[in-house]
Amino acid sequence: MCGIVGFIDKNKNIDILDDMLKIQSYRGPDDSGIYFDEKSGVHFGHNRLSIQDLSSHGHQPFISDCENYVIVFNGEVYNFKSIKNELKELGYKFISNSDTEVILYSYKHWGIKCIDKFIGMFAFSILDKIKNKLFLVRDRAGVKPLYYYKNKDQFIFSSEIKSFHKHPKFKKEQNLEVLPYFFQFGYIPAPYTIFKNCFKLEAGHYLEYDIKNYKFQITKYWDVNDFYLQEKNSKNEGDIKNDIEKILNDAINLRMVSDVPVGVFLSGGYDSSLVASILAKKQGKKINTFTIGFDDEKYNEAKHAKTIAEYLGTNHTEYYMKNSDMLDLVEKLPFYYDEPFGDSSALPTMIVSKIAKKTVTVALSADGGDEAFCGYSKYFFLNKFQNIFSNSFKREVLKTGLNLFSADSVEYINEKLPKNLKQTNIKDKYTKFQRAINSDSLEEMFENASSYVDKKEIKKFLSISKNEKLFKKWQNIGNIEFLNQMMAIDYKLFMNDDVLTKVDRATMSVSLEGREPLLDHRIIEYMARVPLNIKYKNNQGKYILRQVLYKYLPKDMVDKPKSGFQIPLNEWLRKELKPLVIKYLDNTKLNEDIFNIKEINLLKKKFFAGVDVGTTIWFILMYQMWKEKWFD
């Protein structure tokens, strides 16, 4: 795991390169390197977190034996040893045991098509001196970030946007068009960023830059949609379960390739429990597991995770998050996340990463299970009600029924239910469902159910109108079932721009490598072709994943309502974080060209009076704190 930077300038500017590296040095504190090619003007910089081949042979930028190819690489190609053997048979000689060298010689031999061979997470750039081209490549799922800035003849790239601020030709112009999307979802969807002329290279894409003509083209080399559109798997349930278990085992086994200690983030949910269970069975020694807890029982999952850890016999570390931890981290969020980012579970993720780093250098996370195996409750709810859109009478009856109950009353009812029927985070889910039912199409219904703030509410406090033409990923991707539509969109959108962004910055903030075995592309390629009645069966999501898990853990130990990292956000904003809300949402701090200040004041008044608009307050706070850090 590392950080990479680069730009093109015929004048040698090593000082700029050094500054760009230093500001993200936490991504790779073990080593750093620079490279300048006088002919092309390409500058490469690399921060290294040593995971594979801890010797100096793994140093980057890495130059090929013929010196015609140079690479800077962030990530891991887990199957590099088998590719290396293939290249050896073709006559290639290696000086290191690193995957970096394998990537470079794979490119030399097979060209850009080499990426089809890689199993892993990666963001890299290769200078091809023969073609006089620069390539930027991002992995299929988008685990590793990669940004680029293009303005006239200036081209810059980096693992994180903050490095761009250290380049004198980076023009800091805010991209106001994306703000309605940020306030709706809590993140800025790819390929856009908060700055003009600055973009995320989308997952499964590569960029080919012609150094001579200052032009580039972007090519999609992998798309999850393609696999959903394929013919469905005709195997029976038992064979499918065996197949997916084999792929899961291989994916987890590959991610244990490391010359440093490895651990697992364990929440106690199906996904992390499965990863920990398979790993515990494979290892000949105890594995390390880590979890975060809260004193408030409404949010505390640590006890359940501890039960799983005890059953598996892991070296388990649980840490109960203190208010002082949270207060210290909130003000650091704008620095580590570079642009406005609203997912408040970044806080516990940063804490659990910090705790894990004391013991390990690599931590396995179980992200991607909901999107691949059908796990989010919104899928089941929306799938049940999709037929209502063709019947206006039923639709109106449902709307009326839902509107009879407030989110508070639903939470009260939920508290009275038996433990096995309770839903976690019920207020937020119910609010989203109400919003979804008031939609005009299935696509809008899914978009609204995925939104944290109602578009109508955003129009009240935000002075910038939403450009609907800017972003159209909610549209139908083909003639496939609605449930599969939702999973495919989330895989490319929410998982990428929210979940993976959160985990990458949180782990990297403490120089910890996060690995995502459930995002092995072979898993989603297989699951996309599994019939829906095996993914979602007996009113249960993650049906096939559960059947695998029950081989490792007792059913009654793991069957419980889904949670994930939830935090007492409203309570914190009304108490410990109230000074920040007062400071950053003050009239003098709010830009009237962006916000309707009168509406912001009404929101604050409602919130401190007990109305549940904490997510909106948090998003505004995150934007304001980002703006002060990077723009003012």
C-alpha positions as CSV (number, residue, x, y, z in Angstrom):
1,M,0.0,0.0,0.0
2,C,1.5,3.3,-1.0
3,G,0.9,6.8,-2.4
4,I,1.8,7.8,-6.0
5,V,2.1,11.2,-7.6
6,G,3.2,12.5,-11.0
7,F,3.1,15.3,-13.5
8,I,4.5,16.3,-16.8
9,D,6.8,19.3,-17.1
10,K,9.9,19.6,-19.3
11,N,11.6,21.7,-16.6
12,K,12.9,19.5,-13.8
13,N,10.9,20.3,-10.7
14,I,12.0,17.9,-8.0
15,D,11.0,20.3,-5.2
16,I,7.4,20.2,-6.3
17,L,7.5,16.5,-6.5
18,D,8.9,16.3,-3.0
19,D,6.2,18.5,-1.6
20,M,3.5,16.5,-3.3
21,L,4.9,13.3,-1.7
22,K,5.4,14.8,1.8
23,I,1.8,15.9,2.3
24,Q,0.6,12.3,1.8
25,S,3.6,10.6,3.3
26,Y,1.5,8.7,5.8
27,R,0.4,6.5,2.9
28,G,3.9,5.1,2.7
29,P,6.3,6.1,5.5
30,D,8.9,3.3,5.0
31,D,10.5,4.7,1.8
32,S,10.1,7.3,-0.9
33,G,11.5,7.7,-4.4
34,I,11.4,10.1,-7.3
35,Y,12.1,9.9,-11.0
36,F,12.4,12.5,-13.8
37,D,12.6,11.7,-17.5
38,E,14.2,14.6,-19.4
39,K,12.8,13.7,-22.8
40,S,9.1,13.4,-21.9
41,G,9.1,15.7,-18.8
42,V,7.4,12.9,-16.8
43,H,7.9,13.3,-13.0
44,F,7.1,10.2,-10.8
45,G,7.0,10.1,-7.0
46,H,6.3,7.3,-4.7
47,N,5.7,6.8,-0.9
48,R,6.1,3.2,0.2
49,L,4.5,1.1,2.9
50,S,6.5,-2.0,2.7
51,I,4.4,-5.2,2.5
52,Q,6.0,-7.4,-0.2
53,D,9.8,-7.7,-0.5
54,L,10.9,-5.4,2.3
55,S,14.3,-5.0,0.8
56,S,15.6,-2.1,-1.3
57,H,14.7,-4.2,-4.5
58,G,11.1,-3.2,-4.0
59,H,12.0,0.5,-4.2
60,Q,9.9,2.7,-6.5
61,P,9.7,4.2,-9.1
62,F,10.8,1.0,-10.7
63,I,12.6,1.1,-14.0
64,S,12.7,-1.8,-16.4
65,D,16.0,-3.5,-17.4
66,C,15.9,-1.7,-20.8
67,E,14.9,1.6,-19.2
68,N,12.1,2.0,-21.7
69,Y,9.4,1.5,-19.0
70,V,8.9,3.1,-15.6
71,I,6.2,2.4,-13.0
72,V,4.8,3.8,-9.8
73,F,2.3,1.5,-8.2
74,N,-0.1,1.5,-5.2
75,G,-1.9,-1.7,-4.1
76,E,-1.4,-5.4,-4.4
77,V,-1.5,-7.9,-7.3
78,Y,-2.1,-11.0,-5.2
79,N,-1.5,-13.6,-8.0
80,F,1.8,-12.0,-9.0
81,K,3.7,-15.2,-8.4
82,S,1.9,-17.2,-11.0
83,I,2.2,-14.4,-13.5
84,K,5.9,-14.1,-12.6
85,N,6.4,-17.8,-13.4
86,E,4.7,-17.4,-16.7
87,L,7.0,-14.5,-17.6
88,K,10.1,-16.4,-16.5
89,E,9.2,-19.1,-19.0
90,L,9.0,-16.4,-21.6
91,G,12.6,-15.4,-20.7
92,Y,12.2,-12.5,-18.3
93,K,14.6,-12.2,-15.4
94,F,13.7,-10.5,-12.1
95,I,15.7,-8.7,-9.5
96,S,13.0,-8.5,-6.8
97,N,10.2,-10.5,-5.1
98,S,7.7,-7.6,-5.6
99,D,4.5,-7.5,-7.6
100,T,5.6,-4.1,-8.9
101,E,8.3,-5.6,-11.2
102,V,5.8,-8.3,-12.4
103,I,3.2,-5.6,-13.4
104,L,5.9,-3.7,-15.4
105,Y,7.1,-6.7,-17.3
106,S,3.5,-7.9,-17.8
107,Y,2.9,-4.6,-19.5
108,K,6.1,-4.8,-21.5
109,H,5.1,-8.3,-22.8
110,W,1.3,-8.0,-23.2
111,G,0.7,-4.3,-23.3
112,I,-2.2,-2.7,-21.5
113,K,-4.2,-5.9,-21.8
114,C,-2.0,-7.3,-19.0
115,I,-4.5,-5.9,-16.5
116,D,-6.9,-8.7,-17.4
117,K,-4.5,-11.1,-15.7
118,F,-4.3,-9.2,-12.4
119,I,-6.3,-10.3,-9.3
120,G,-6.0,-7.5,-6.7
121,M,-6.4,-3.9,-5.9
122,F,-4.3,-1.4,-7.8
123,A,-3.7,2.1,-9.0
124,F,-0.6,2.6,-11.1
125,S,1.0,4.7,-13.8
126,I,3.4,3.4,-16.4
127,L,5.6,5.6,-18.6
128,D,6.1,3.9,-22.0
129,K,9.0,5.7,-23.6
130,I,8.7,3.8,-26.9
131,K,5.1,5.0,-27.4
132,N,5.7,8.3,-25.7
133,K,2.6,7.7,-23.6
134,L,1.6,7.7,-19.9
135,F,-0.9,5.1,-18.7
136,L,-3.0,5.4,-15.5
137,V,-4.9,2.3,-14.4
138,R,-7.4,1.7,-11.6
139,D,-8.6,-1.7,-10.3
140,R,-12.0,-3.2,-11.2
141,A,-13.8,-2.5,-7.9
142,G,-12.1,0.8,-7.2
143,V,-10.4,-0.2,-4.0
144,K,-7.4,2.0,-4.6
145,P,-8.0,5.7,-5.4
146,L,-6.5,7.6,-8.4
147,Y,-7.1,11.3,-9.2
148,Y,-6.0,13.4,-12.2
149,Y,-6.0,17.1,-13.0
150,K,-6.0,18.3,-16.6
151,N,-6.0,22.0,-17.5
152,K,-4.7,23.1,-20.9
153,D,-1.3,21.4,-21.3
154,Q,-1.0,20.6,-17.6
155,F,-1.5,17.1,-16.4
156,I,-1.1,15.9,-12.8
157,F,-2.1,12.7,-11.0
158,S,-2.0,11.4,-7.4
159,S,-3.5,8.9,-5.0
160,E,-5.0,11.9,-3.1
161,I,-6.2,15.3,-4.1
162,K,-4.2,17.0,-1.3
163,S,-1.0,16.6,-3.3
164,F,-2.4,18.8,-6.1
165,H,-2.4,21.8,-3.7
166,K,1.4,21.5,-3.7
167,H,1.6,22.0,-7.4
168,P,1.7,25.7,-8.5
169,K,-0.3,25.1,-11.7
170,F,-3.2,23.5,-9.8
171,K,-6.0,26.1,-10.1
172,K,-8.2,25.8,-7.1
173,E,-11.7,26.4,-8.4
174,Q,-14.7,24.9,-6.6
175,N,-17.0,22.7,-8.7
176,L,-20.3,23.9,-7.3
177,E,-22.4,21.7,-9.6
178,V,-21.6,18.6,-7.5
179,L,-22.8,20.1,-4.2
180,P,-26.4,18.9,-4.6
181,Y,-25.1,15.4,-5.0
182,F,-22.9,15.7,-2.0
183,F,-25.8,16.9,0.2
184,Q,-28.0,14.1,-1.1
185,F,-25.6,11.2,-0.7
186,G,-22.8,12.3,1.5
187,Y,-20.2,11.9,-1.2
188,I,-19.3,13.3,-4.6
189,P,-19.8,10.6,-7.2
190,A,-17.1,9.7,-9.7
191,P,-15.8,10.9,-12.0
192,Y,-16.3,14.3,-10.4
193,T,-14.6,15.9,-7.5
194,I,-15.1,19.1,-5.6
195,F,-12.7,20.9,-7.9
196,K,-13.0,21.9,-11.5
197,N,-10.8,20.1,-14.0
198,C,-10.0,17.5,-11.3
199,F,-11.5,14.0,-11.6
200,K,-11.5,10.5,-10.1
201,L,-10.4,7.9,-12.6
202,E,-13.4,5.5,-12.4
203,A,-13.0,1.9,-11.3
204,G,-12.3,-0.5,-14.1
205,H,-10.9,2.2,-16.4
206,Y,-7.5,3.2,-17.7
207,L,-6.3,6.6,-19.0
208,E,-3.9,6.8,-21.9
209,Y,-2.1,10.1,-22.2
210,D,-0.3,11.2,-25.4
211,I,2.7,13.2,-24.1
212,K,3.4,14.8,-27.4
213,N,-0.1,16.1,-28.1
214,Y,-1.3,16.7,-24.5
215,K,-4.4,14.7,-25.2
216,F,-5.8,11.6,-23.5
217,Q,-8.5,9.1,-23.8
218,I,-10.2,6.9,-21.1
219,T,-11.1,3.3,-21.8
220,K,-13.4,1.0,-19.7
221,Y,-11.8,-2.4,-19.5
222,W,-14.2,-4.0,-16.9
223,D,-17.8,-3.4,-16.0
224,V,-19.9,-5.3,-13.5
225,N,-23.0,-4.7,-15.6
226,D,-21.6,-7.0,-18.3
227,F,-21.9,-10.0,-15.9
228,Y,-25.4,-9.2,-14.8
229,L,-26.4,-9.2,-18.4
230,Q,-25.0,-12.6,-19.1
231,E,-27.1,-15.8,-19.0
232,K,-27.8,-17.0,-15.5
233,N,-25.9,-20.0,-13.9
234,S,-27.9,-23.2,-14.4
235,K,-26.2,-25.1,-11.5
236,N,-28.2,-26.3,-8.5
237,E,-28.0,-24.5,-5.1
238,G,-25.6,-27.0,-3.6
239,D,-23.1,-26.7,-6.5
240,I,-23.3,-22.9,-6.4
241,K,-22.7,-22.9,-2.7
242,N,-19.6,-25.1,-3.2
243,D,-18.3,-22.9,-6.1
244,I,-18.6,-19.7,-4.1
245,E,-17.0,-21.2,-1.1
246,K,-14.0,-22.2,-3.2
247,I,-13.7,-18.7,-4.7
248,L,-14.0,-17.2,-1.2
249,N,-11.3,-19.4,0.2
250,D,-9.0,-18.6,-2.6
251,A,-9.7,-14.9,-2.4
252,I,-9.0,-14.9,1.3
253,N,-5.9,-17.1,0.9
254,L,-4.4,-14.8,-1.7
255,R,-4.8,-11.8,0.5
256,M,-2.6,-13.5,3.2
257,V,0.4,-13.1,0.9
258,S,2.5,-10.7,3.0
259,D,5.8,-10.3,4.6
260,V,4.2,-8.4,7.6
261,P,1.5,-9.3,10.2
262,V,-2.2,-9.5,9.0
263,G,-5.4,-9.1,11.0
264,V,-9.2,-8.8,10.4
265,F,-11.8,-6.1,11.2
266,L,-14.5,-8.1,12.9
267,S,-17.9,-6.4,13.4
268,G,-19.8,-9.6,14.1
269,G,-21.9,-9.3,10.9
270,Y,-22.1,-12.1,8.3
271,D,-19.4,-10.7,6.0
272,S,-16.7,-10.1,8.5
273,S,-17.5,-13.3,10.5
274,L,-17.1,-15.3,7.3
275,V,-13.8,-13.7,6.4
276,A,-12.5,-14.3,10.0
277,S,-13.9,-17.9,10.1
278,I,-12.3,-19.0,6.9
279,L,-9.0,-17.3,7.8
280,A,-9.0,-18.9,11.3
281,K,-9.6,-22.3,9.8
282,K,-6.7,-21.9,7.3
283,Q,-4.1,-20.5,9.7
284,G,-2.1,-22.7,11.8
285,K,-1.9,-20.0,14.5
286,K,-4.4,-17.6,16.1
287,I,-5.4,-14.7,13.9
288,N,-5.8,-11.1,15.1
289,T,-9.2,-9.5,15.1
290,F,-10.3,-6.0,16.0
291,T,-13.6,-4.3,16.8
292,I,-15.0,-1.0,18.1
293,G,-17.6,-0.7,20.8
294,F,-19.8,2.1,22.3
295,D,-21.1,2.4,25.8
296,D,-24.6,3.1,24.4
297,E,-26.2,-0.3,23.8
298,K,-28.2,1.0,20.8
299,Y,-24.9,1.3,18.8
300,N,-22.8,-1.4,20.5
301,E,-21.9,-4.4,18.4
302,A,-18.7,-5.2,20.3
303,K,-20.3,-7.9,22.5
304,H,-21.5,-9.9,19.5
305,A,-18.1,-9.6,17.8
306,K,-16.4,-10.8,21.0
307,T,-18.7,-13.9,21.0
308,I,-17.6,-14.7,17.5
309,A,-13.9,-14.1,18.3
310,E,-14.1,-16.4,21.4
311,Y,-15.7,-19.2,19.3
312,L,-13.0,-18.8,16.7
313,G,-10.2,-18.5,19.3
314,T,-8.7,-15.3,17.9
315,N,-6.4,-12.8,19.5
316,H,-9.2,-10.3,19.9
317,T,-8.9,-6.6,20.6
318,E,-12.0,-4.5,21.4
319,Y,-11.9,-0.8,22.0
320,Y,-14.7,1.2,23.3
321,M,-14.8,4.6,21.6
322,K,-14.5,7.6,23.9
323,N,-15.9,11.0,23.2
324,S,-12.3,12.4,23.3
325,D,-11.4,10.1,20.4
326,M,-14.2,11.4,18.3
327,L,-13.6,15.1,19.2
328,D,-9.9,14.7,18.2
329,L,-10.7,13.0,14.9
330,V,-13.6,15.2,13.6
331,E,-11.3,18.1,13.0
332,K,-8.9,15.8,11.1
333,L,-11.5,14.5,8.7
334,P,-11.2,17.4,6.1
335,F,-7.4,16.7,5.9
336,Y,-7.6,13.0,5.3
337,Y,-10.7,13.0,3.0
338,D,-9.6,15.9,0.8
339,E,-13.1,16.8,-0.3
340,P,-16.5,17.0,1.6
341,F,-17.3,13.5,2.9
342,G,-20.3,12.8,5.0
343,D,-20.1,9.1,6.0
344,S,-19.8,9.5,9.8
345,S,-18.7,5.9,10.2
346,A,-15.3,7.2,9.0
347,L,-14.8,8.0,12.7
348,P,-15.0,4.5,14.1
349,T,-13.2,3.1,11.0
350,M,-10.3,5.4,11.7
351,I,-10.2,4.4,15.4
352,V,-10.3,0.6,14.7
353,S,-7.5,1.2,12.1
354,K,-5.4,3.0,14.7
355,I,-6.0,0.1,17.2
356,A,-5.1,-2.5,14.6
357,K,-1.9,-0.8,13.5
358,K,-0.4,-1.4,17.0
359,T,-0.4,-5.1,16.2
360,V,-0.5,-5.6,12.4
361,T,0.4,-3.8,9.1
362,V,-2.3,-5.3,7.0
363,A,-6.0,-5.7,8.0
364,L,-8.7,-7.6,6.1
365,S,-12.0,-5.8,5.8
366,A,-15.3,-7.4,4.6
367,D,-16.7,-4.6,2.4
368,G,-18.6,-5.6,-0.7
369,G,-20.6,-8.4,0.7
370,D,-23.9,-6.5,0.7
371,E,-23.5,-5.5,-3.0
372,A,-22.4,-8.9,-4.2
373,F,-24.6,-11.2,-2.1
374,C,-27.8,-9.0,-1.7
375,G,-27.6,-7.7,1.8
376,Y,-29.1,-4.2,2.2
377,S,-32.6,-4.0,3.6
378,K,-33.5,-1.4,1.0
379,Y,-33.2,-4.1,-1.7
380,F,-35.9,-6.3,-0.1
381,F,-38.3,-3.5,0.7
382,L,-38.1,-1.9,-2.8
383,N,-38.2,-5.2,-4.5
384,K,-41.5,-6.1,-2.7
385,F,-43.1,-2.8,-3.7
386,Q,-41.9,-2.5,-7.3
387,N,-45.3,-3.8,-8.7
388,I,-47.1,-1.0,-6.9
389,F,-45.9,1.5,-9.4
390,S,-48.2,0.0,-12.0
391,N,-51.2,0.4,-9.7
392,S,-51.9,4.0,-8.6
393,F,-54.6,2.9,-6.1
394,K,-52.3,0.6,-4.2
395,R,-49.5,3.2,-4.3
396,E,-51.7,5.8,-2.7
397,V,-52.9,3.4,0.0
398,L,-49.3,2.6,0.8
399,K,-48.2,6.2,0.9
400,T,-51.1,7.0,3.2
401,G,-50.2,4.1,5.5
402,L,-46.5,5.0,5.7
403,N,-47.3,8.7,6.4
404,L,-49.4,7.8,9.4
405,F,-46.3,6.8,11.3
406,S,-43.4,9.1,12.2
407,A,-39.8,7.8,12.3
408,D,-39.9,8.3,16.1
409,S,-43.1,6.2,16.5
410,V,-41.6,3.4,14.3
411,E,-38.5,3.4,16.5
412,Y,-40.6,3.1,19.6
413,I,-42.5,0.1,18.1
414,N,-39.2,-1.4,17.0
415,E,-37.9,-1.3,20.6
416,K,-40.9,-3.3,21.8
417,L,-40.3,-6.1,19.2
418,P,-38.5,-9.4,20.1
419,K,-34.7,-9.2,19.7
420,N,-34.7,-11.4,16.5
421,L,-37.2,-9.1,14.8
422,K,-35.6,-5.7,15.7
423,Q,-34.0,-3.6,13.0
424,T,-31.0,-1.5,13.6
425,N,-30.9,2.2,12.6
426,I,-34.6,2.0,12.0
427,K,-35.3,5.7,12.0
428,D,-33.0,6.3,9.1
429,K,-34.3,3.3,7.2
430,Y,-37.9,4.3,7.7
431,T,-37.3,7.9,6.5
432,K,-35.6,6.6,3.3
433,F,-38.5,4.2,2.7
434,Q,-41.1,7.0,3.1
435,R,-39.1,9.0,0.6
436,A,-38.9,6.1,-1.8
437,I,-42.6,5.5,-1.9
438,N,-43.2,9.1,-2.9
439,S,-41.2,8.6,-6.1
440,D,-42.4,8.6,-9.7
441,S,-40.4,5.7,-11.1
442,L,-38.4,2.6,-9.9
443,E,-35.1,4.3,-10.6
444,E,-36.1,7.4,-8.6
445,M,-37.4,5.1,-5.8
446,F,-34.0,3.5,-5.5
447,E,-32.2,6.8,-5.7
448,N,-34.4,8.2,-3.0
449,A,-33.9,5.1,-0.8
450,S,-30.2,5.6,-1.2
451,S,-30.3,9.3,-0.3
452,Y,-29.5,10.5,3.2
453,V,-31.2,13.9,2.7
454,D,-34.4,14.5,0.7
455,K,-33.9,16.4,-2.6
456,K,-36.8,18.7,-1.6
457,E,-35.1,19.6,1.6
458,I,-31.8,20.3,-0.2
459,K,-33.5,22.8,-2.5
460,K,-34.6,24.7,0.6
461,F,-31.1,25.3,2.1
462,L,-28.9,25.1,-0.9
463,S,-28.9,27.9,-3.4
464,I,-27.4,25.8,-6.2
465,S,-29.8,23.9,-8.4
466,K,-29.2,20.3,-9.3
467,N,-28.0,19.6,-12.8
468,E,-29.8,16.3,-13.6
469,K,-27.8,15.8,-16.7
470,L,-24.5,15.8,-14.8
471,F,-25.0,12.3,-13.3
472,K,-27.2,9.5,-14.7
473,K,-26.0,6.3,-13.1
474,W,-29.5,5.6,-11.6
475,Q,-30.9,4.7,-15.0
476,N,-31.8,1.1,-16.0
477,I,-28.7,-0.8,-17.1
478,G,-30.5,-3.4,-19.2
479,N,-33.2,-6.0,-19.2
480,I,-32.5,-7.5,-15.8
481,E,-34.4,-7.9,-12.6
482,F,-34.9,-4.8,-10.4
483,L,-33.1,-6.4,-7.5
484,N,-30.0,-7.0,-9.6
485,Q,-30.2,-3.5,-11.0
486,M,-29.9,-2.1,-7.5
487,M,-27.0,-4.3,-6.6
488,A,-25.1,-3.4,-9.8
489,I,-25.6,0.3,-9.3
490,D,-24.5,0.2,-5.7
491,Y,-21.4,-1.8,-6.6
492,K,-20.3,1.0,-8.9
493,L,-21.6,3.9,-7.0
494,F,-22.2,3.8,-3.2
495,M,-19.6,1.1,-2.6
496,N,-16.9,2.8,-4.6
497,D,-17.4,6.5,-3.7
498,D,-18.5,6.0,-0.1
499,V,-17.5,2.7,1.4
500,L,-14.1,2.2,-0.3
501,T,-13.2,5.9,0.0
502,K,-13.9,5.7,3.7
503,V,-11.8,2.6,4.3
504,D,-8.9,3.7,2.2
505,R,-8.4,7.0,3.9
506,A,-9.1,5.6,7.4
507,T,-6.6,2.8,7.1
508,M,-4.0,4.9,5.3
509,S,-4.3,7.7,7.9
510,V,-2.3,5.3,10.2
511,S,-0.2,3.6,7.5
512,L,-2.3,0.4,7.6
513,E,-3.0,-1.6,4.5
514,G,-6.6,-2.5,4.1
515,R,-7.4,-5.6,2.0
516,E,-10.9,-6.5,0.7
517,P,-11.3,-10.2,-0.1
518,L,-15.0,-10.0,-0.9
519,L,-14.1,-7.5,-3.7
520,D,-12.1,-10.1,-5.5
521,H,-13.6,-9.6,-9.0
522,R,-14.2,-13.4,-9.4
523,I,-16.8,-13.2,-6.7
524,I,-19.0,-10.6,-8.2
525,E,-18.5,-12.1,-11.7
526,Y,-19.9,-15.3,-10.4
527,M,-22.6,-13.9,-8.1
528,A,-23.9,-11.6,-10.9
529,R,-24.9,-14.8,-12.8
530,V,-26.5,-16.5,-9.8
531,P,-30.3,-16.7,-10.1
532,L,-32.1,-14.3,-7.7
533,N,-34.0,-17.1,-6.0
534,I,-30.7,-18.3,-4.6
535,K,-29.4,-14.9,-3.6
536,Y,-32.7,-13.9,-1.9
537,K,-34.6,-16.9,-0.5
538,N,-37.1,-17.4,2.3
539,N,-37.3,-13.6,2.7
540,Q,-33.5,-13.6,3.5
541,G,-30.8,-11.6,1.9
542,K,-27.3,-13.1,1.6
543,Y,-28.9,-16.5,1.5
544,I,-26.0,-18.3,-0.3
545,L,-23.4,-16.5,1.8
546,R,-25.2,-17.6,5.0
547,Q,-25.2,-21.2,3.9
548,V,-21.4,-21.0,3.5
549,L,-21.0,-19.3,6.9
550,Y,-23.1,-21.9,8.7
551,K,-20.4,-24.4,7.9
552,Y,-18.0,-22.4,10.1
553,L,-20.2,-20.9,12.8
554,P,-23.4,-22.0,14.6
555,K,-26.5,-20.5,12.9
556,D,-27.9,-19.0,16.1
557,M,-24.6,-17.2,16.8
558,V,-24.7,-15.2,13.6
559,D,-28.3,-14.7,12.7
560,K,-29.2,-11.2,13.9
561,P,-30.3,-7.8,12.5
562,K,-27.7,-6.1,10.3
563,S,-25.9,-3.2,11.8
564,G,-22.4,-2.1,10.7
565,F,-20.6,0.9,12.1
566,Q,-23.3,3.1,13.5
567,I,-22.5,6.0,15.8
568,P,-24.6,8.2,18.1
569,L,-24.3,11.1,15.7
570,N,-27.4,13.1,16.8
571,E,-26.3,12.9,20.5
572,W,-22.8,14.0,19.7
573,L,-23.9,16.9,17.5
574,R,-26.2,18.2,20.3
575,K,-23.6,17.8,23.0
576,E,-19.9,17.4,22.5
577,L,-19.9,18.6,18.9
578,K,-22.3,21.5,19.4
579,P,-19.5,24.1,19.6
580,L,-18.4,23.0,16.1
581,V,-22.0,23.3,14.8
582,I,-22.4,26.8,16.3
583,K,-19.0,27.9,14.9
584,Y,-19.2,26.5,11.3
585,L,-22.9,27.1,10.7
586,D,-22.8,30.7,11.9
587,N,-24.2,33.3,9.6
588,T,-20.7,34.9,9.1
589,K,-19.3,31.5,8.0
590,L,-22.0,30.6,5.5
591,N,-21.6,31.7,1.9
592,E,-25.0,33.2,0.8
593,D,-24.2,32.3,-2.9
594,I,-24.2,28.7,-1.8
595,F,-26.6,28.5,1.1
596,N,-30.0,29.9,2.0
597,I,-28.9,31.2,5.4
598,K,-32.4,31.6,6.7
599,E,-33.1,28.0,6.1
600,I,-29.9,26.9,7.7
601,N,-30.9,28.8,10.9
602,L,-34.3,27.1,10.9
603,L,-32.5,23.7,10.5
604,K,-30.3,24.4,13.5
605,K,-33.3,25.6,15.6
606,K,-35.3,22.4,14.7
607,F,-32.3,20.2,15.4
608,F,-31.5,21.5,18.8
609,A,-35.2,21.4,19.6
610,G,-35.1,17.6,19.0
611,V,-36.1,17.2,15.4
612,D,-34.1,14.4,13.7
613,V,-32.2,16.4,11.0
614,G,-28.7,15.5,12.3
615,T,-27.5,14.0,9.0
616,T,-28.2,17.3,7.2
617,I,-26.5,19.2,9.9
618,W,-23.5,16.9,9.8
619,F,-23.2,17.2,6.0
620,I,-23.3,21.0,6.2
621,L,-20.7,20.9,8.9
622,M,-18.4,18.6,6.9
623,Y,-18.6,20.9,3.9
624,Q,-17.9,24.0,6.0
625,M,-14.9,22.4,7.7
626,W,-13.6,21.2,4.3
627,K,-14.0,24.6,2.8
628,E,-12.0,26.3,5.7
629,K,-9.2,23.7,5.4
630,W,-8.7,23.6,1.7
631,F,-10.4,26.5,0.0
632,D,-10.7,29.6,2.2
